[in-house]
Amino acid sequence: MTISKKEPHRFSTIKTDKIWYRSKNSIFNIKTLNAKGDGAQGLTMYFFSEEWDLVQMITAREVKIQGSQWVLEGGTVTIFSKDSSFPLTSQFKTKNIVMAEDSKDLQSAGQTADMMSQKELDYFIKRNKDAGLDTVAYEVDYHSKISFAFAGLVMCLLGIPFSVGRARSGGTMLNVGICLALVFGYYVFYSSGITLGQHGTLPPVMAAWTPNIVMAGLALVLLKRLKR
């Protein structure tokens, strides 16, 4: 895994639910972070010298996060010294540490895109982009929040030709069936676009908006045929 060196105080949410963070001469990772961002499990911290030699490692089973104040529970401290051939390890039940001030931003990493507002998500993306981290999945979520708001309008446009058009063979039930099929088709199209966008196959904007544009275009074609 690559740790960004472009900016020291940055974090990244990884698909394996591991969060990596670098602050000055220390690096740590967390296996899981709760949604509120005030509790974590599986912490490992690495401290380095100015020459980037490993000098200390701290592990903890659980972490209570209170801003920059962290309370570690059930862990170990390992010291690596040039004067000793073997590292020295000691255990602790509880240990308090003070993190860098901007480590408070880590709390937002516990939130999914669905839990963040549009403004928070935009800020989250910009922060991670500045750090050179991959934000494609979050960008897709950002644009999909906007595009999905227009889904109802697109569905209404698609339904108009079948609600006001003259009766076809099969009558009302056939028209209802066609509308349901179009709704299902839109959902599949939309879900596929989002998935392709999150995997980097499509640009975020295209992944989020293509289903709306295509289905709205289809609705306009049907409306023009209706006028004839």
Secondary structure, DSSP 8 states (H G I E B T S, - for coil): -----S-SSEEEE-TTS-EEEEETTEEEEEEEE-TTSSEEEEEEEEEE-TT--EEEEEEEEEEEEETTEEEEEEEEEEE--TT-SS-EEEEEEEEEEE--GGGGGGGGGGS-GGGS-HHHHHHHHHHHHHTT---HHHHHHHHHHHHGGGHHHHHHHHHHHHHHS---TTHHHHHHHHHHHHHHHHHHHHHHHHHHHHTTSS-HHHHHHHHHHHHHHHHHHHHHHHH-
